[in-house]
Amino acid sequence: MNLYCRLIWLMLTLRFRAALPLMGESRVTMRVWPNDLDFNFHMNNGRYLTLLDLGRLDLMLRTKLWGLVRRKRWMPVVASVNARFRRALNPFQTFTMVTRTLGWDEKFIYLEQRFLDTQERLMFHAIVKAAFVGPGGTVPTDEIMAAMDEPMVSPVLPDAVQAWATAERALADSVATG
């Protein structure tokens, strides 16, 4: 239920947040509620991943991407997440979720998502590999960029993200052949 309340709040407050370019940075402020907690009385590790969806949704809603996704009947999907928990988020603590696009390859879009406390200290960090799936399968990123009327070339992905993407492909290949 908590996620639905946050989703409704995100939608209701959308008009008060500025439009963003694709490479813009979404910032959504939240608070840790009692139903976010685990038995250690800090935010449950699964809740972080659930909240990441709201950050990605905010970024899509505030760029031209959301309208395009709806028109084309594409579905955003997460292919993989690399997450790192840095510091615990405690009951009633306020934090800001920051979401930004790092770049893309021929098939996937790579996003960085961070949770920061009120002093801007890093609490949680994730790199998300996402794609859009349409009636014909995975939509190539070239098609997405062309449809956005923002002819863009991807920025060079950070070395760590490139290494992670390479490792992901190798793991997928080994699982497929194994």
Solvent accessible surface area in square Angstrom, and as a share of the most:
residue,aa,sasa,rsa
1,M,175,0.78
2,N,13,0.07
3,L,47,0.23
4,Y,139,0.53
5,C,71,0.42
6,R,24,0.09
7,L,54,0.27
8,I,101,0.51
9,W,168,0.59
10,L,5,0.03
11,M,90,0.40
12,L,102,0.51
13,T,24,0.14
14,L,43,0.22
15,R,193,0.70
16,F,155,0.65
17,R,56,0.20
18,A,72,0.56
19,A,89,0.69
20,L,31,0.15
21,P,79,0.50
22,L,5,0.02
23,M,65,0.29
24,G,12,0.12
25,E,68,0.30
26,S,0,0.00
27,R,97,0.35
28,V,16,0.09
29,T,87,0.51
30,M,21,0.09
31,R,96,0.35
32,V,0,0.00
33,W,106,0.37
34,P,78,0.49
35,N,86,0.44
36,D,1,0.01
37,L,39,0.19
38,D,35,0.18
39,F,201,0.84
40,N,109,0.56
41,F,142,0.59
42,H,55,0.25
43,M,2,0.01
44,N,55,0.28
45,N,93,0.47
46,G,35,0.33
47,R,50,0.18
48,Y,7,0.03
49,L,79,0.40
50,T,42,0.25
51,L,0,0.00
52,L,1,0.01
53,D,70,0.36
54,L,7,0.03
55,G,0,0.00
56,R,30,0.11
57,L,31,0.16
58,D,0,0.00
59,L,9,0.04
60,M,19,0.08
61,L,25,0.13
62,R,27,0.10
63,T,14,0.08
64,K,119,0.51
65,L,11,0.05
66,W,70,0.25
67,G,32,0.31
68,L,3,0.02
69,V,6,0.03
70,R,162,0.59
71,R,172,0.63
72,K,88,0.37
73,R,178,0.65
74,W,16,0.05
75,M,118,0.53
76,P,63,0.40
77,V,57,0.33
78,V,65,0.38
79,A,53,0.41
80,S,21,0.13
81,V,54,0.31
82,N,69,0.36
83,A,40,0.31
84,R,145,0.53
85,F,99,0.41
86,R,109,0.40
87,R,96,0.35
88,A,46,0.36
89,L,0,0.00
90,N,74,0.38
91,P,50,0.31
92,F,107,0.45
93,Q,45,0.20
94,T,36,0.21
95,F,1,0.00
96,T,22,0.13
97,M,1,0.00
98,V,1,0.00
99,T,0,0.00
100,R,89,0.32
101,T,3,0.01
102,L,12,0.06
103,G,0,0.00
104,W,20,0.07
105,D,32,0.17
106,E,126,0.57
107,K,91,0.39
108,F,36,0.15
109,I,8,0.04
110,Y,1,0.00
111,L,13,0.07
112,E,22,0.10
113,Q,0,0.00
114,R,53,0.19
115,F,0,0.00
116,L,7,0.04
117,D,5,0.02
118,T,94,0.55
119,Q,128,0.57
120,E,100,0.45
121,R,115,0.42
122,L,47,0.23
123,M,5,0.02
124,F,0,0.00
125,H,46,0.21
126,A,0,0.00
127,I,21,0.11
128,V,0,0.00
129,K,17,0.07
130,A,11,0.09
131,A,4,0.03
132,F,10,0.04
133,V,42,0.24
134,G,12,0.12
135,P,108,0.68
136,G,87,0.84
137,G,29,0.28
138,T,56,0.32
139,V,8,0.05
140,P,67,0.42
141,T,1,0.01
142,D,108,0.56
143,E,84,0.38
144,I,1,0.01
145,M,8,0.03
146,A,73,0.56
147,A,31,0.24
148,M,4,0.02
149,D,114,0.59
150,E,36,0.16
151,P,129,0.81
152,M,65,0.29
153,V,139,0.80
154,S,27,0.17
155,P,57,0.36
156,V,133,0.77
157,L,20,0.10
158,P,60,0.38
159,D,121,0.63
160,A,77,0.60
161,V,7,0.04
162,Q,72,0.32
163,A,64,0.50
164,W,35,0.12
165,A,5,0.04
166,T,78,0.45
167,A,58,0.45
168,E,38,0.17
169,R,122,0.45
170,A,60,0.47
171,L,112,0.56
172,A,60,0.47
173,D,91,0.47
174,S,61,0.39
175,V,110,0.63
176,A,89,0.69
177,T,121,0.70
178,G,99,0.95
